[in-house]
């Protein structure tokens, strides 16, 4: 049975609603323009689709040039449509905006996403970008300015500020989440920021634990009984660890080598080595944590019972968390980016050949193709 125009339109509108709910405005705009090019729909539907696409470009994506193009097509192709006057007014307003921000646009157009910059060039770019923030606080492309600031701080290896500005860019314009370069910068800056922060916090905890043990001389009074208890606790911990690490194999659950993250115009493959590769390191770090935990717990001997148990439990959790943080970031976490593979739009066709369903699910990758 042939699909009617109304049924076909319903399917496309359902997809548009889905994309709008996911803040995937580029995909929604692409589908609106797709409706406008189909002759099976009447003029009212096609004009309305151009109107909706123009609103998305203007209000959600802040792409004023594309908004002007779509509104102009509406005016020229459907002069009798009820939205023509609105479209004409928006074209006039947006052209005035572009004229007013021409200097800012020229500065921004000269800056691109780069990682291989010198420190001197990155600092020079930051001065220009900060001047845009100060001189044009209402700039329609301010989110992109934040994105470039985050990128330049990556070059300078200032992970805190790079993470902050990449996050601020995405919050200022959810559409920028679909930008492959920003998605890459945000992920990388976040990993580095968490890596540095996690190691710093863990170092402070372990340093304080060492000071406490030395101050209280917790090793004094240890006897064979304590050694036996420690050995028994370590044995139980190792058995538990072996069961946890072996669970996927025992249960027959496959452990993927790659975890795939897909974003519009970006495919991110994260290498996930089998946990067994790090099992030895895990036992080493966790075993040291168990021993340090016992020594720190003995430092609270002599306090009232409820204080002794409370402090012992809290300190044990902190020490074990610190040791496992060291294990994760030194052996599992910081290598993620080096063991990752990024596919951008210019390379996406190869990926689509292997996984054609991605092409259907993410029409945004077609959005920049000329009509």
Rosetta blueprint (number, residue, H / E / L):
1 X L
2 X L
3 X L
4 X L
5 X H
6 X H
7 X H
8 X H
9 X H
10 X H
11 X H
12 X H
13 X H
14 X H
15 X H
16 X H
17 X H
18 X H
19 X H
20 X H
21 X H
22 X L
23 X L
24 X L
25 X H
26 X H
27 X H
28 X H
29 X H
30 X H
31 X H
32 X H
33 X H
34 X H
35 X H
36 X H
37 X H
38 X L
39 X L
40 X L
41 X L
42 X L
43 X H
44 X H
45 X H
46 X H
47 X H
48 X H
49 X H
50 X H
51 X H
52 X H
53 X H
54 X H
55 X H
56 X H
57 X H
58 X H
59 X H
60 X H
61 X L
62 X L
63 X L
64 X H
65 X H
66 X H
67 X H
68 X H
69 X H
70 X H
71 X H
72 X H
73 X H
74 X H
75 X H
76 X H
77 X H
78 X L
79 X L
80 X L
81 X L
82 X L
83 X L
84 X H
85 X H
86 X H
87 X H
88 X H
89 X H
90 X H
91 X H
92 X H
93 X H
94 X H
95 X H
96 X H
97 X H
98 X H
99 X H
100 X H
101 X L
102 X H
103 X H
104 X H
105 X H
106 X H
107 X H
108 X H
109 X H
110 X L
111 X L
112 X L
113 X L
114 X L
115 X L
116 X L
117 X L
118 X L
119 X H
120 X H
121 X H
122 X H
123 X H
124 X H
125 X H
126 X H
127 X H
128 X H
129 X H
130 X H
131 X H
132 X H
133 X H
134 X H
135 X H
136 X L
137 X L
138 X L
139 X L
140 X L
141 X L
142 X H
143 X H
144 X H
145 X H
146 X H
147 X H
148 X H
149 X H
150 X H
151 X H
152 X H
153 X H
154 X H
155 X H
156 X L
157 X L
158 X L
159 X H
160 X H
161 X H
162 X H
163 X H
164 X H
165 X H
166 X H
167 X H
168 X H
169 X H
170 X H
171 X H
172 X H
173 X L
174 X H
175 X H
176 X H
177 X H
178 X H
179 X L
180 X H
181 X H
182 X H
183 X H
184 X H
185 X H
186 X H
187 X H
188 X H
189 X H
190 X H
191 X H
192 X H
193 X H
194 X H
195 X H
196 X H
197 X H
198 X H
199 X H
200 X H
201 X H
202 X H
203 X H
204 X H
205 X H
206 X H
207 X H
208 X H
209 X H
210 X H
211 X H
212 X H
213 X H
214 X H
215 X H
216 X H
217 X L
218 X L
219 X L
220 X L
221 X L
222 X L
223 X L
224 X H
225 X H
226 X H
227 X H
228 X H
229 X H
230 X H
231 X H
232 X H
233 X H
234 X H
235 X H
236 X H
237 X H
238 X H
239 X H
240 X H
241 X H
242 X H
243 X H
244 X H
245 X H
246 X H
247 X H
248 X H
249 X H
250 X H
251 X H
252 X L
253 X L
254 X L
255 X L
256 X L
257 X L
258 X E
259 X E
260 X E
261 X E
262 X E
263 X E
264 X L
265 X L
266 X E
267 X E
268 X E
269 X E
270 X E
271 X E
272 X L
273 X L
274 X L
275 X H
276 X H
277 X H
278 X H
279 X H
280 X H
281 X H
282 X H
283 X H
284 X H
285 X H
286 X H
287 X H
288 X H
289 X H
290 X H
291 X H
292 X H
293 X H
294 X H
295 X H
296 X H
297 X H
298 X H
299 X L
300 X L
301 X L
302 X L
303 X L
304 X L
305 X H
306 X H
307 X H
308 X H
309 X H
310 X H
311 X H
312 X H
313 X H
314 X H
315 X H
316 X H
317 X H
318 X H
319 X H
320 X H
321 X H
322 X H
323 X H
324 X H
325 X H
326 X H
327 X H
328 X H
329 X H
330 X H
331 X H
332 X H
333 X H
334 X L
335 X L
336 X L
337 X L
338 X L
339 X L
340 X E
341 X E
342 X E
343 X E
344 X E
345 X H
346 X H
347 X H
348 X H
349 X H
350 X H
351 X H
352 X H
353 X H
354 X H
355 X L
356 X H
357 X H
358 X H
359 X H
360 X H
361 X H
362 X L
363 X H
364 X H
365 X H
366 X H
367 X L
368 X L
369 X L
370 X L
371 X L
